């Protein structure tokens, strides 16, 4: 049987910059392909070309006759007013599925994806459940191949486990963009890296992610040997050319041509194998105090909801804490307690004198109107790094920024580049306690590995919130797990926490999904709120989450090369981001106002 998708000679560029050139990509029945590559390599664009959402500049994509393609984008957005049933029915109608089959397919798919009800409003679901619905929307049509762009985004750890099992049991072929190494190890049976270092523009290896790592090492070793051999041959030929041979004979002409060919080959190999990596290195202070922050019988309450109750925990030098829990369980809230932004409802928080806390927020606040130069060095053209004065251009180069980018506005940077800017700023501040909230988002695997190495060498105390299980296992010395109901426990590693969760993780997610539905009522305990305020209060957390999703989607849109190179699209995208920020700020202020009134 012919392949489902057969792409040959694909080239795609934005302006003068080619994302990929003359690559080939084939998807056959049973394939589960993990697609990786550095930021900016063109992975999402390639998926869009395979899905027929975008045309390549050159090359062709042939699709098997009557084959059906499912495509799940990075961001899952649904029109207001549509129920889960409406979304799935529309997908079935577009796919031409007969009415007699539709109800059965919907019930089967909703069972596989875990929705307790098909009547909840899609737009009001949390980010994780909207991602599940987007996957269900693609799966319900019975695709021959499913294309997934960062499907673990917005899913909590239980949701990622669900997705792994669903994909492993599925009969359709899959192409999955992801930077989650455990996810790739568990799901992919074949790996493709899109990267200019390879002669064909990509490297394809049969097997799991770990087998791909071995295959890549073998390829790079062979490439290094080829480079050395070419250097030796070019040296011999250049020495011969310098002696001034007379190109009179056919033999001499052929040798001159061969020498020029060899020089061209060497130049091509050198250009492809030139890579750069971020120089990430966090600095601790010289503090001798071991006990940095002690939580004694601490409880945190937001409105009527208990985030954590009776927590006792010591954050000490050298301890690296992985903070885990379902979406909405309070991980970011605990970080804000440690920064002093929030106060505990009861209990005691003891902090060492003059404690230096450095916080990486998942919201990634940067002044978008300033240039990269001013973002890194607000007052001069140099920074103070590890006691030394370093020119801002040299410091920016540590994070793979070119001198031309220094005068570029921050708003034009991609998600991965913004993350590197924030990490660069954090590295200028020696910290006793380092708090990282989802630092892995938008970072490619090579940068993730460098970040991990830096965190392993960091001598202060670290609290890490991430859905990247590989990073949790590699970096954390202890795991603090939240169950979303106020309970917290400590574990030796992520696997122990996962076993503790058991089926409870799924039950918690079902409760959260139900809570996002349109029929949620306000608590009768909120006596000081009017009826309308109580209804508003009951739904405001979901509204805040939706506003944050909109803000993240607006930021991601700015990272799209097609937007960055189109003045009208860029202006519209900037306007959307400003509006999204305004809505989010207003909702947070209203939430605080209602919380105070309800509890006052």
RODO-2510 file (C-alpha; in nm, 4 decimals, decimal comma):
residues 600
     n   res          X          Y          Z
     1     x     0,0000     0,0000     0,0000
     2     x     0,1364     0,3473    -0,0825
     3     x     0,2316     0,5821     0,2049
     4     x    -0,0373     0,8030     0,3583
     5     x     0,1735     1,1155     0,2989
     6     x     0,4718     1,1436     0,0687
     7     x     0,6455     1,4826     0,0727
     8     x     0,9424     1,5309    -0,1591
     9     x     1,1775     1,8256    -0,2129
    10     x     1,0015     2,0602     0,0313
    11     x     1,1473     2,4104     0,0710
    12     x     0,9964     2,6840     0,2841
    13     x     1,1373     3,0292     0,3560
    14     x     1,0208     3,3468     0,5249
    15     x     1,1926     3,6378     0,3554
    16     x     1,5567     3,5547     0,2890
    17     x     1,5696     3,2920     0,5665
    18     x     1,4984     2,9331     0,4633
    19     x     1,3433     2,7244     0,7407
    20     x     1,4174     2,4025     0,5533
    21     x     1,5384     2,3237     0,2043
    22     x     1,4651     2,0253    -0,0241
    23     x     1,3641     1,7848     0,2513
    24     x     1,1638     1,4642     0,2117
    25     x     0,9146     1,3292     0,4646
    26     x     0,7117     1,0087     0,4312
    27     x     0,4367     0,8852     0,6655
    28     x     0,3132     0,5257     0,6337
    29     x     0,0540     0,3132     0,8142
    30     x     0,1511     0,2375     1,1741
    31     x     0,4153     0,5127     1,1988
    32     x     0,4449     0,6978     1,5297
    33     x     0,6978     0,9670     1,4440
    34     x     0,8398     1,2079     1,7021
    35     x     0,9455     1,5334     1,5329
    36     x     1,2066     1,7447     1,7119
    37     x     1,4522     2,0203     1,6233
    38     x     1,5946     2,3495     1,7493
    39     x     1,3733     2,6567     1,7909
    40     x     1,3133     2,8133     1,4502
    41     x     1,3891     2,4985     1,2476
    42     x     1,0387     2,4983     1,0960
    43     x     0,8714     2,2040     1,2720
    44     x     0,5273     2,3665     1,3046
    45     x     0,5507     2,4980     0,9495
    46     x     0,6325     2,1490     0,8194
    47     x     0,3288     2,0084     1,0019
    48     x     0,1091     2,2796     0,8481
    49     x     0,2403     2,1902     0,5016
    50     x     0,1685     1,8189     0,5609
    51     x    -0,1811     1,9082     0,6852
    52     x    -0,2492     2,1186     0,3751
    53     x    -0,2865     2,4358     0,5847
    54     x     0,0092     2,6016     0,4163
    55     x     0,1888     2,5617     0,0836
    56     x     0,5577     2,4918     0,0474
    57     x     0,7608     2,7272    -0,1728
    58     x     0,8938     2,4251    -0,3615
    59     x     0,8249     2,0520    -0,3618
    60     x     0,5123     1,8380    -0,3486
    61     x     0,3004     1,6558    -0,0902
    62     x     0,1157     1,3521    -0,2240
    63     x    -0,1692     1,2097    -0,0138
    64     x    -0,3038     0,8573    -0,0527
    65     x    -0,6452     0,8465    -0,2158
    66     x    -0,9321     0,8871     0,0337
    67     x    -0,6871     0,9250     0,3243
    68     x    -0,8080     1,1414     0,6116
    69     x    -0,5751     1,3752     0,8043
    70     x    -0,6325     1,4954     1,1612
    71     x    -0,4397     1,8041     1,2737
    72     x    -0,4153     1,9452     1,6281
    73     x    -0,2590     2,2915     1,6522
    74     x    -0,0524     2,4219     1,9434
    75     x    -0,3356     2,6408     2,0716
    76     x    -0,6873     2,5023     2,1162
    77     x    -0,9508     2,7747     2,0714
    78     x    -1,3277     2,7224     2,0403
    79     x    -1,6058     2,9694     1,9608
    80     x    -1,8174     3,0821     2,2570
    81     x    -2,1498     2,9072     2,3042
    82     x    -2,0488     2,5754     2,1462
    83     x    -2,0814     2,2627     2,3613
    84     x    -1,8427     1,9668     2,3422
    85     x    -2,1158     1,7845     2,1476
    86     x    -2,1418     2,0744     1,8989
    87     x    -1,7655     2,0665     1,8344
    88     x    -1,7590     1,6905     1,7757
    89     x    -2,0728     1,6929     1,5577
    90     x    -1,9291     1,9681     1,3389
    91     x    -1,6082     1,7674     1,2950
    92     x    -1,8056     1,4567     1,1931
    93     x    -2,0149     1,6586     0,9496
    94     x    -1,7031     1,8106     0,7868
    95     x    -1,5583     1,4606     0,7520
    96     x    -1,8758     1,3341     0,5792
    97     x    -1,9581     1,0723     0,8454
    98     x    -2,3183     0,9492     0,8182
    99     x    -2,5680     1,0624     1,0835
   100     x    -2,6302     0,7007     1,1838
   101     x    -2,2656     0,6630     1,2921
   102     x    -2,2199     0,9968     1,4635
   103     x    -2,3660     0,9316     1,8092
   104     x    -2,1711     0,6077     1,8511
   105     x    -1,8461     0,7723     1,7452
   106     x    -1,9013     1,0667     1,9791
   107     x    -1,9673     0,8445     2,2789
   108     x    -1,6672     0,6239     2,2024
   109     x    -1,4377     0,9251     2,1614
   110     x    -1,5666     1,1064     2,4712
   111     x    -1,5064     0,7867     2,6696
   112     x    -1,1491     0,7629     2,5414
   113     x    -1,0799     1,1286     2,6135
   114     x    -1,2408     1,1280     2,9588
   115     x    -1,5207     1,3848     2,9219
   116     x    -1,7898     1,3180     3,1855
   117     x    -2,0470     1,5166     2,9835
   118     x    -2,0824     1,6344     2,6247
   119     x    -2,2933     1,9347     2,7214
   120     x    -2,0265     2,1560     2,8865
   121     x    -1,9332     2,4716     2,6948
   122     x    -1,6074     2,4201     2,5041
   123     x    -1,4776     2,7771     2,5415
   124     x    -1,5155     2,7615     2,9217
   125     x    -1,3055     2,4472     2,9657
   126     x    -0,9621     2,4801     3,1249
   127     x    -0,6555     2,4809     2,9000
   128     x    -0,5879     2,1113     2,9592
   129     x    -0,9444     2,0070     2,8818
   130     x    -0,9577     2,2268     2,5729
   131     x    -0,6452     2,0432     2,4545
   132     x    -0,8234     1,7119     2,5132
   133     x    -1,1229     1,8377     2,3149
   134     x    -0,9004     1,9463     2,0252
   135     x    -0,7515     1,5943     2,0185
   136     x    -1,1006     1,4412     2,0391
   137     x    -1,2162     1,6680     1,7537
   138     x    -0,9417     1,5211     1,5331
   139     x    -0,9739     1,1595     1,6524
   140     x    -1,3538     1,1341     1,6212
   141     x    -1,3314     1,1603     1,2407
   142     x    -1,1288     0,8365     1,2211
   143     x    -0,8092     0,9803     1,0688
   144     x    -0,5513     0,7726     0,8879
   145     x    -0,2810     1,0000     1,0278
   146     x    -0,2907     1,2424     1,3217
   147     x    -0,0562     1,5439     1,3208
   148     x     0,0011     1,6851     1,6718
   149     x     0,1853     2,0111     1,7446
   150     x     0,3087     2,0186     2,1076
   151     x     0,0082     1,8172     2,2353
   152     x     0,1358     1,8106     2,5963
   153     x     0,1082     2,1924     2,6259
   154     x    -0,1435     2,2828     2,9005
   155     x    -0,1855     1,9185     3,0050
   156     x    -0,0901     1,8344     3,3614
   157     x     0,1102     1,5221     3,4426
   158     x    -0,1990     1,3003     3,4637
   159     x    -0,3179     1,4381     3,1299
   160     x     0,0172     1,3589     2,9673
   161     x    -0,0045     0,9990     3,0939
   162     x    -0,3581     0,9729     2,9487
   163     x    -0,2363     1,1027     2,6112
   164     x     0,0515     0,8546     2,6021
   165     x    -0,1820     0,5605     2,6574
   166     x    -0,4365     0,6852     2,4047
   167     x    -0,1748     0,7312     2,1316
   168     x    -0,0086     0,3944     2,1963
   169     x    -0,3415     0,2157     2,1621
   170     x    -0,4517     0,4083     1,8507
   171     x    -0,4496     0,2419     1,5083
   172     x    -0,3807     0,5605     1,3086
   173     x    -0,0339     0,6862     1,2126
   174     x     0,1012     0,9837     1,4078
   175     x     0,3482     1,2693     1,3659
   176     x     0,4098     1,4449     1,6980
   177     x     0,6093     1,7609     1,7656
   178     x     0,7264     1,7577     2,1264
   179     x     1,0228     1,8548     2,3458
   180     x     0,9061     1,6220     2,6269
   181     x     1,1693     1,3486     2,6223
   182     x     0,9833     1,0954     2,8404
   183     x     0,6716     1,1441     2,6286
   184     x     0,8728     1,0822     2,3108
   185     x     1,0423     0,7795     2,4682
   186     x     0,7061     0,6282     2,5643
   187     x     0,5154     0,7024     2,2419
   188     x     0,7413     0,7377     1,9367
   189     x     0,8605     0,4353     1,7399
   190     x     1,0598     0,6543     1,5010
   191     x     1,2333     0,9907     1,5476
   192     x     1,3012     1,2736     1,3017
   193     x     1,5122     1,5777     1,3838
   194     x     1,4690     1,8783     1,1544
   195     x     1,8048     2,0539     1,1654
   196     x     2,0361     2,2257     0,9179
   197     x     2,3373     2,0317     1,0530
   198     x     2,2254     1,7304     0,8485
   199     x     2,3118     1,7074     0,4791
   200     x     1,9511     1,6132     0,3929
   201     x     1,8028     1,8737     0,6274
   202     x     1,6814     1,6093     0,8724
   203     x     1,7874     1,2868     1,0425
   204     x     1,5431     0,9940     1,0667
   205     x     1,6090     0,7027     1,3036
   206     x     1,3883     0,3994     1,3694
   207     x     1,3267     0,3385     1,7391
   208     x     1,2643     0,5302     2,0597
   209     x     1,4038     0,8698     2,1566
   210     x     1,6978     0,7097     2,3423
   211     x     1,7801     0,5029     2,0322
   212     x     1,7658     0,8232     1,8286
   213     x     2,0198     0,9854     2,0633
   214     x     2,2570     0,6953     1,9929
   215     x     2,1906     0,7185     1,6180
   216     x     2,2559     1,0920     1,6204
   217     x     2,5840     1,0426     1,8076
   218     x     2,6932     0,7901     1,5424
   219     x     2,5962     1,0308     1,2629
   220     x     2,7836     1,3229     1,4194
   221     x     3,0900     1,1043     1,4745
   222     x     3,0841     1,0009     1,1076
   223     x     3,0373     1,3665     1,0104
   224     x     3,3375     1,4634     1,2227
   225     x     3,5526     1,1950     1,0534
   226     x     3,4359     1,3169     0,7109
   227     x     3,5267     1,6721     0,8105
   228     x     3,8762     1,5659     0,9218
   229     x     3,9293     1,3640     0,6032
   230     x     3,8162     1,6571     0,3862
   231     x     4,0480     1,8945     0,5752
   232     x     4,3469     1,6666     0,5049
   233     x     4,2593     1,6266     0,1371
   234     x     4,1945     1,9993     0,0941
   235     x     4,5306     2,0777     0,2576
   236     x     4,7110     1,8505     0,0094
   237     x     4,5280     2,0016    -0,2871
   238     x     4,5800     2,3605    -0,1676
   239     x     4,9543     2,2951    -0,1273
   240     x     4,9594     2,1600    -0,4836
   241     x     4,7660     2,4633    -0,6141
   242     x     5,0060     2,6997    -0,4394
   243     x     5,2938     2,5506    -0,6339
   244     x     5,1257     2,7014    -0,9396
   245     x     5,0446     2,3998    -1,1597
   246     x     4,9929     2,4707    -1,5262
   247     x     4,6474     2,3653    -1,6360
   248     x     4,7641     2,2516    -1,9769
   249     x     4,6851     1,8843    -1,9579
   250     x     4,3420     1,7335    -1,9108
   251     x     4,4737     1,5609    -1,5994
   252     x     4,5873     1,8888    -1,4404
   253     x     4,2571     2,0596    -1,5233
   254     x     4,0660     1,7709    -1,3652
   255     x     4,2780     1,7935    -1,0510
   256     x     4,2179     2,1708    -1,0225
   257     x     3,8433     2,1127    -1,0623
   258     x     3,8581     1,8351    -0,8024
   259     x     4,0440     2,0620    -0,5592
   260     x     3,7778     2,3303    -0,5971
   261     x     3,5042     2,0694    -0,5429
   262     x     3,6739     1,9486    -0,2250
   263     x     3,7057     2,3050    -0,0929
   264     x     3,3335     2,3580    -0,1625
   265     x     3,2429     2,0311     0,0152
   266     x     3,4490     2,1264     0,3195
   267     x     3,2910     2,4717     0,3328
   268     x     2,9436     2,3138     0,3179
   269     x     3,0221     2,0640     0,5970
   270     x     3,1781     2,3381     0,8132
   271     x     2,8731     2,5625     0,7728
   272     x     2,6292     2,2839     0,8561
   273     x     2,8168     2,1620     1,1635
   274     x     2,8616     2,5079     1,3143
   275     x     2,6251     2,5129     1,6102
   276     x     2,5839     2,7389     1,9099
   277     x     2,4332     2,6778     2,2518
   278     x     2,3183     2,8912     2,5385
   279     x     2,5672     2,9499     2,8221
   280     x     2,3301     2,9060     3,1163
   281     x     2,4833     2,9254     3,4638
   282     x     2,2953     3,0298     3,7780
   283     x     2,4911     3,1799     4,0667
   284     x     2,4246     3,1250     4,4353
   285     x     2,5218     3,3761     4,7038
   286     x     2,8021     3,3096     4,9504
   287     x     2,5508     3,2582     5,2322
   288     x     2,6570     3,0004     5,4908
   289     x     2,3090     2,9645     5,6443
   290     x     2,1618     2,6239     5,5600
   291     x     1,8016     2,6846     5,6673
   292     x     1,6558     2,9352     5,4201
   293     x     1,2756     2,9059     5,4503
   294     x     1,0760     2,6995     5,7004
   295     x     0,7030     2,6396     5,6656
   296     x     0,5395     2,5410     5,9940
   297     x     0,1796     2,4162     5,9783
   298     x     0,1116     2,6562     5,6891
   299     x    -0,2285     2,6795     5,5214
   300     x    -0,3038     2,8843     5,2086
   301     x    -0,6607     2,9816     5,1212
   302     x    -0,7899     3,1699     4,8147
   303     x    -1,1500     3,2756     4,8653
   304     x    -1,3315     2,9653     4,9881
   305     x    -1,0753     2,7278     4,8422
   306     x    -0,7985     2,5682     5,0493
   307     x    -0,4848     2,5370     4,8365
   308     x    -0,2757     2,3611     5,1006
   309     x    -0,3389     2,2819     5,4666
   310     x    -0,0968     2,2150     5,7524
   311     x     0,2173     2,2107     5,5375
   312     x     0,5529     2,1617     5,7109
   313     x     0,8569     2,1916     5,4883
   314     x     1,2183     2,3129     5,5016
   315     x     1,3899     2,4746     5,2011
   316     x     1,7639     2,4428     5,2636
   317     x     2,0814     2,5087     5,0651
   318     x     2,1530     2,2315     4,8165
   319     x     1,7928     2,1024     4,8151
   320     x     1,6243     2,0916     4,4743
   321     x     1,2470     2,0585     4,5148
   322     x     1,0233     1,9424     4,2308
   323     x     0,6762     2,0873     4,2944
   324     x     0,4080     1,8784     4,1204
   325     x     0,0299     1,8504     4,1125
   326     x    -0,2711     1,8670     3,8793
   327     x    -0,3503     2,1910     3,6966
   328     x    -0,4981     2,4380     3,9457
   329     x    -0,3649     2,2546     4,2527
   330     x    -0,1714     2,5612     4,3733
   331     x     0,1872     2,5180     4,2562
   332     x     0,2269     2,8799     4,1427
   333     x     0,0458     2,9941     4,4591
   334     x     0,3119     2,8287     4,6765
   335     x     0,5857     3,0019     4,4741
   336     x     0,4122     3,3350     4,5363
   337     x     0,4058     3,2568     4,9092
   338     x     0,7834     3,2055     4,8969
   339     x     0,8367     3,5358     4,7154
   340     x     0,6213     3,7172     4,9702
   341     x     0,3620     3,8145     4,7103
   342     x     0,0964     3,6147     4,8994
   343     x     0,0520     3,5535     5,2708
   344     x    -0,0485     3,2332     5,4445
   345     x    -0,3943     3,2024     5,6034
   346     x    -0,2425     3,0347     5,9085
   347     x     0,0862     2,8894     6,0292
   348     x     0,4358     3,0388     6,0313
   349     x     0,6783     3,1145     5,7463
   350     x     1,0332     3,1650     5,8763
   351     x     1,2825     3,3203     5,6333
   352     x     1,6566     3,3674     5,6781
   353     x     1,7674     3,7283     5,7179
   354     x     1,8308     3,9209     5,3931
   355     x     1,7128     3,6232     5,1876
   356     x     1,7659     3,6715     4,8132
   357     x     1,4867     3,5129     4,6091
   358     x     1,4917     3,5024     4,2281
   359     x     1,1663     3,4069     4,0530
   360     x     1,1085     3,2935     3,6929
   361     x     0,7360     3,3413     3,6267
   362     x     0,5500     3,1260     3,3745
   363     x     0,3837     3,4498     3,2561
   364     x     0,7292     3,5651     3,1394
   365     x     0,6846     3,9354     3,2040
   366     x     0,9105     4,1423     2,9795
   367     x     0,8805     4,5053     2,8738
   368     x     0,7925     4,4466     2,5102
   369     x     0,8627     4,8052     2,4067
   370     x     1,2352     4,7990     2,4869
   371     x     1,5136     4,6581     2,2728
   372     x     1,7003     4,3407     2,3578
   373     x     2,0006     4,5603     2,4550
   374     x     1,7932     4,7527     2,7136
   375     x     1,6190     4,4375     2,8367
   376     x     1,9580     4,2925     2,9307
   377     x     2,1353     4,6155     3,0315
   378     x     1,8801     4,8890     3,1184
   379     x     2,1264     5,1630     3,2108
   380     x     2,4462     5,1034     3,0136
   381     x     2,6128     4,8836     2,7538
   382     x     2,7545     4,6409     3,0094
   383     x     2,6335     4,4015     3,2778
   384     x     2,7877     4,2777     3,6014
   385     x     2,8126     3,8995     3,5711
   386     x     2,9786     3,6909     3,8446
   387     x     3,1702     3,9961     3,9683
   388     x     3,3008     4,0935     3,6228
   389     x     3,1909     4,3727     3,3902
   390     x     3,0859     4,2165     3,0581
   391     x     2,9795     4,4046     2,7437
   392     x     2,6128     4,3455     2,6643
   393     x     2,6961     4,2102     2,3159
   394     x     2,9247     3,9435     2,4641
   395     x     2,6685     3,8573     2,7296
   396     x     2,3897     3,8321     2,4687
   397     x     2,6072     3,6003     2,2599
   398     x     2,6121     3,3517     2,5519
   399     x     2,2404     3,3086     2,4847
   400     x     2,2702     3,2719     2,1061
   401     x     2,1703     3,6306     2,0230
   402     x     2,3520     3,8087     1,7396
   403     x     2,4755     4,1673     1,7537
   404     x     2,2078     4,2592     1,4958
   405     x     1,9355     4,1464     1,7395
   406     x     2,0508     4,3830     2,0161
   407     x     1,8528     4,6736     1,8702
   408     x     1,5497     4,4570     1,7911
   409     x     1,2385     4,5118     2,0106
   410     x     1,1653     4,2336     2,2591
   411     x     0,8151     4,2014     2,1107
   412     x     0,9656     4,0527     1,7941
   413     x     1,1431     3,7702     1,9759
   414     x     1,0078     3,4151     1,9615
   415     x     0,8839     3,2307     2,2701
   416     x     1,2127     3,0428     2,3052
   417     x     1,4145     3,3632     2,2642
   418     x     1,2089     3,5404     2,5306
   419     x     1,2689     3,2526     2,7672
   420     x     1,6437     3,2894     2,7075
   421     x     1,6223     3,6652     2,7783
   422     x     1,4538     3,5988     3,1127
   423     x     1,7085     3,3309     3,2034
   424     x     1,9870     3,5741     3,1092
   425     x     1,8371     3,8388     3,3395
   426     x     1,8015     3,5896     3,6254
   427     x     2,1652     3,4852     3,5923
   428     x     2,2724     3,8415     3,6781
   429     x     2,1120     3,8044     4,0228
   430     x     2,2869     3,5704     4,2708
   431     x     2,0134     3,3840     4,4572
   432     x     1,9742     3,1978     4,7845
   433     x     1,6404     3,0575     4,6664
   434     x     1,5712     3,0069     4,2939
   435     x     1,2055     2,9619     4,1924
   436     x     1,1379     2,8400     3,8368
   437     x     0,7745     2,8194     3,7170
   438     x     0,7498     2,6228     3,3899
   439     x     1,0933     2,7279     3,2576
   440     x     1,0924     2,4571     2,9886
   441     x     0,8086     2,6008     2,7754
   442     x     0,9298     2,6930     2,4237
   443     x     1,2863     2,5715     2,4867
   444     x     1,4323     2,3148     2,2471
   445     x     1,5914     1,9939     2,3763
   446     x     1,9505     2,1165     2,3439
   447     x     1,8747     2,4243     2,5590
   448     x     1,6808     2,2096     2,8088
   449     x     1,9882     1,9915     2,8572
   450     x     2,2086     2,2957     2,9213
   451     x     1,9520     2,4318     3,1693
   452     x     1,9503     2,0987     3,3531
   453     x     2,3301     2,0952     3,3803
   454     x     2,3249     2,4464     3,5263
   455     x     2,0592     2,3548     3,7838
   456     x     2,2555     2,0463     3,8892
   457     x     2,5587     2,2680     3,9596
   458     x     2,3578     2,5366     4,1430
   459     x     2,4453     2,5314     4,5150
   460     x     2,1500     2,7297     4,6545
   461     x     1,7943     2,6040     4,7098
   462     x     1,5763     2,5412     4,4040
   463     x     1,1999     2,5017     4,3643
   464     x     1,1069     2,3752     4,0173
   465     x     0,7560     2,3619     3,8678
   466     x     0,7520     2,1777     3,5367
   467     x     0,5538     1,9185     3,3409
   468     x     0,8824     1,7858     3,1976
   469     x     0,9178     1,4562     3,3854
   470     x     1,2705     1,3977     3,2579
   471     x     1,3857     1,7280     3,4098
   472     x     1,2010     1,6504     3,7345
   473     x     1,3724     1,3134     3,7679
   474     x     1,7139     1,4438     3,6698
   475     x     1,7219     1,7645     3,8744
   476     x     1,5003     1,7166     4,1817
   477     x     1,6376     1,5745     4,5058
   478     x     1,2875     1,5683     4,6578
   479     x     0,9346     1,5996     4,5170
   480     x     0,6578     1,7912     4,6950
   481     x     0,3257     1,6668     4,5540
   482     x    -0,0104     1,8441     4,5776
   483     x    -0,3394     1,6588     4,5303
   484     x    -0,5513     1,9672     4,4499
   485     x    -0,7655     1,9182     4,7634
   486     x    -0,5354     2,0806     5,0176
   487     x    -0,3149     1,7818     5,0876
   488     x     0,0623     1,7794     5,0244
   489     x     0,3129     1,4949     5,0591
   490     x     0,6870     1,4593     4,9966
   491     x     0,8415     1,1868     4,7808
   492     x     1,1826     1,0672     4,6691
   493     x     1,0997     1,1124     4,3006
   494     x     0,8219     1,1745     4,0495
   495     x     0,7395     0,8028     4,0138
   496     x     0,6547     0,7763     4,3850
   497     x     0,4205     1,0763     4,3580
   498     x     0,2574     0,9226     4,0503
   499     x     0,1925     0,6001     4,2408
   500     x     0,0419     0,8028     4,5310
   501     x    -0,1929     0,9781     4,2903
   502     x    -0,3144     0,6499     4,1432
   503     x    -0,6624     0,6835     4,0066
   504     x    -0,7076     0,9994     4,2110
   505     x    -0,5437     1,2028     3,9345
   506     x    -0,8167     1,1100     3,6878
   507     x    -1,0897     1,1710     3,9454
   508     x    -0,9486     1,5151     4,0191
   509     x    -0,9411     1,6016     3,6509
   510     x    -1,3045     1,4911     3,6107
   511     x    -1,4046     1,7137     3,9005
   512     x    -1,2154     2,0054     3,7467
   513     x    -1,3774     1,9469     3,4058
   514     x    -1,7226     1,9378     3,5640
   515     x    -1,6455     2,2564     3,7542
   516     x    -1,5724     2,4339     3,4249
   517     x    -1,9233     2,3637     3,2904
   518     x    -2,1892     2,6339     3,2495
   519     x    -2,4083     2,5130     3,5373
   520     x    -2,1613     2,5739     3,8209
   521     x    -2,3336     2,7433     4,1166
   522     x    -2,1834     2,9765     4,3707
   523     x    -2,1175     2,8428     4,7199
   524     x    -2,3840     2,9166     4,9765
   525     x    -2,1058     2,9951     5,2229
   526     x    -2,0365     3,3260     5,0467
   527     x    -2,2969     3,5115     5,2489
   528     x    -2,1558     3,8579     5,1842
   529     x    -2,1869     3,8321     4,8066
   530     x    -2,5067     3,9138     4,6224
   531     x    -2,6639     3,6463     4,4039
   532     x    -2,5085     3,7902     4,0874
   533     x    -2,1710     3,8358     4,2578
   534     x    -2,1783     3,4784     4,3847
   535     x    -2,2407     3,3523     4,0309
   536     x    -1,9618     3,5750     3,9018
   537     x    -1,7271     3,4519     4,1760
   538     x    -1,8033     3,0864     4,0970
   539     x    -1,6880     3,1300     3,7385
   540     x    -1,4114     3,3848     3,7741
   541     x    -1,1261     3,1356     3,8137
   542     x    -1,2229     2,9742     3,4824
   543     x    -1,2475     3,3217     3,3278
   544     x    -0,8992     3,4094     3,4543
   545     x    -0,7609     3,0865     3,3112
   546     x    -0,9297     3,1553     2,9774
   547     x    -0,7857     3,5080     2,9792
   548     x    -0,4382     3,3705     3,0407
   549     x    -0,4873     3,1228     2,7566
   550     x    -0,5889     3,4099     2,5275
   551     x    -0,2834     3,6090     2,6378
   552     x    -0,0515     3,3132     2,5734
   553     x    -0,2133     3,2566     2,2330
   554     x    -0,1595     3,6242     2,1476
   555     x     0,2057     3,6012     2,2479
   556     x     0,2536     3,2836     2,0439
   557     x     0,0967     3,4535     1,7405
   558     x     0,3668     3,7215     1,7578
   559     x     0,6270     3,4435     1,7337
   560     x     0,4892     3,3249     1,3991
   561     x     0,7326     3,4157     1,1175
   562     x     0,4396     3,4930     0,8862
   563     x     0,3190     3,7562     1,1346
   564     x     0,6604     3,9025     1,2138
   565     x     0,7226     3,9683     0,8434
   566     x     0,3797     4,1225     0,7724
   567     x     0,3310     4,4777     0,9032
   568     x    -0,0513     4,4620     0,9045
   569     x    -0,0605     4,1216     1,0719
   570     x     0,1987     4,2323     1,3270
   571     x    -0,0029     4,5455     1,4139
   572     x    -0,3203     4,3383     1,4576
   573     x    -0,1352     4,0809     1,6690
   574     x     0,0096     4,3520     1,8956
   575     x    -0,3372     4,5037     1,9382
   576     x    -0,4794     4,1634     2,0306
   577     x    -0,2061     4,1089     2,2888
   578     x    -0,2717     4,4501     2,4466
   579     x    -0,6447     4,3740     2,4694
   580     x    -0,5764     4,0271     2,6133
   581     x    -0,3424     4,1763     2,8760
   582     x    -0,6050     4,4384     2,9661
   583     x    -0,8760     4,1721     3,0092
   584     x    -0,6486     3,9509     3,2215
   585     x    -0,5471     4,2419     3,4475
   586     x    -0,9120     4,3409     3,4951
   587     x    -1,0172     3,9869     3,5861
   588     x    -0,7354     3,9490     3,8399
   589     x    -0,8367     4,2779     4,0028
   590     x    -1,2038     4,1711     4,0117
   591     x    -1,1087     3,8283     4,1543
   592     x    -0,9154     3,9956     4,4367
   593     x    -1,2092     4,2299     4,5043
   594     x    -1,4651     3,9477     4,5207
   595     x    -1,2334     3,7283     4,7292
   596     x    -1,1904     4,0059     4,9854
   597     x    -1,5646     4,0683     4,9960
   598     x    -1,6482     3,6993     5,0303
   599     x    -1,3953     3,6440     5,3069
   600     x    -1,4404     3,9805     5,4784
***
